[in-house]
Amino acid sequence: MRKKNKKYPMTSAQRSKKWRLDNPQKYEEKKEYNKNRHRELKVRVLTYYGNGKMACVKCDFEDIRALSLDHIDRDVGVRFKGRTTQLYKYLEVNNYPKGYQTLCMNCQFIKRDEDYECFTYYERHKRRAQDSLVEALS
Ligand SMILES: [Zn+2]
């Protein structure tokens, strides 16, 4: 069992839970504030990678809820597992490096299918080689 610490009797998770229950109003405000900050960051990043317009670069779809950032070449560029805010922040801080584009989820899935992105790196290269062989023969 965890030894009791006299100075900090609660863990930080317990402290934040207590604060959350003691200040429901403030908690909601904070949640709203963070949501807005994330949305503003997303708008800035997606607008930059949508060539100055917050829309899909392939089909001009504009609903932010279905827009996402695409790694143009899947095997290049940084990734943050499950944390899009981290990626957006990274891109903004690093002055928008090349290699990304704004895509809607439709175009994202179509691209995934066409580029064999659902395969592993080696499977993908094998598939590409096979397909170009088939094309060359036909
Ligand atoms: Zn699209």
Residues whose N, C-alpha, C, O or C-beta is under 5 A from the ligand:
A	BS01	ZN	C56 K58 C59 F61 C104 C107
